[in-house]
Amino acid sequence: MGIIDFPDPGAIFNSFKTGAMEREAFNAILSAMYSSYISGLWAEGCGKWALWSGAGQGLKDAATATYLSLRELERKGFLTLTIPSDILKPENLSRFQTEEVTK
């Protein structure tokens, strides 16, 4: 056992699939995991070292792209994402385009 143990998403999914966890608890855990991931990417992108090294905008773009990819699950009520408000600024979102490809 390490100092910090992160939950294994596969184990979480399997326990949900077998009915050991309620759907709401599963949604809350996934929401927290994705929200912290998006927020962490955004915060790292705003850091002085990232701006100095040139990686800052790339990290912020990764956070925005992740949010846009998960936004549909949020609209369906599967996730509840808590993200930095700067991600939702029109000047940030205007640089992205989402397309759905259907067969």
Contacts in CASP RR format, 6 or more apart in sequence:
PFRMAT RR
TARGET T0000
AUTHOR 0000-0000-0000
METHOD contacts of the structure
MODEL  1
MGIIDFPDPGAIFNSFKTGAMEREAFNAILSAMYSSYISGLWAEGCGKWA
LWSGAGQGLKDAATATYLSLRELERKGFLTLTIPSDILKPENLSRFQTEE
VTK
7 29 0 8 1.000
7 33 0 8 1.000
9 30 0 8 1.000
9 33 0 8 1.000
12 21 0 8 1.000
12 26 0 8 1.000
12 29 0 8 1.000
12 30 0 8 1.000
13 26 0 8 1.000
15 21 0 8 1.000
16 23 0 8 1.000
16 26 0 8 1.000
27 77 0 8 1.000
27 78 0 8 1.000
27 79 0 8 1.000
27 80 0 8 1.000
28 80 0 8 1.000
30 78 0 8 1.000
30 79 0 8 1.000
31 79 0 8 1.000
31 80 0 8 1.000
31 81 0 8 1.000
31 82 0 8 1.000
34 66 0 8 1.000
34 70 0 8 1.000
34 79 0 8 1.000
34 81 0 8 1.000
35 80 0 8 1.000
35 81 0 8 1.000
35 82 0 8 1.000
35 83 0 8 1.000
37 66 0 8 1.000
38 63 0 8 1.000
38 66 0 8 1.000
38 67 0 8 1.000
38 70 0 8 1.000
38 81 0 8 1.000
38 83 0 8 1.000
38 87 0 8 1.000
39 63 0 8 1.000
39 82 0 8 1.000
39 83 0 8 1.000
39 84 0 8 1.000
40 63 0 8 1.000
41 59 0 8 1.000
41 60 0 8 1.000
41 62 0 8 1.000
41 63 0 8 1.000
41 66 0 8 1.000
42 59 0 8 1.000
42 60 0 8 1.000
42 63 0 8 1.000
42 83 0 8 1.000
42 84 0 8 1.000
42 86 0 8 1.000
42 87 0 8 1.000
43 84 0 8 1.000
44 50 0 8 1.000
44 56 0 8 1.000
44 59 0 8 1.000
45 51 0 8 1.000
45 55 0 8 1.000
45 56 0 8 1.000
45 57 0 8 1.000
45 58 0 8 1.000
45 59 0 8 1.000
45 60 0 8 1.000
45 63 0 8 1.000
46 56 0 8 1.000
46 60 0 8 1.000
47 56 0 8 1.000
50 56 0 8 1.000
50 59 0 8 1.000
60 92 0 8 1.000
61 95 0 8 1.000
63 83 0 8 1.000
63 87 0 8 1.000
64 87 0 8 1.000
64 92 0 8 1.000
64 93 0 8 1.000
64 96 0 8 1.000
65 96 0 8 1.000
67 81 0 8 1.000
67 83 0 8 1.000
67 87 0 8 1.000
68 93 0 8 1.000
68 96 0 8 1.000
68 98 0 8 1.000
69 98 0 8 1.000
70 79 0 8 1.000
70 81 0 8 1.000
71 81 0 8 1.000
73 79 0 8 1.000
74 80 0 8 1.000
74 81 0 8 1.000
86 92 0 8 1.000
87 93 0 8 1.000
END
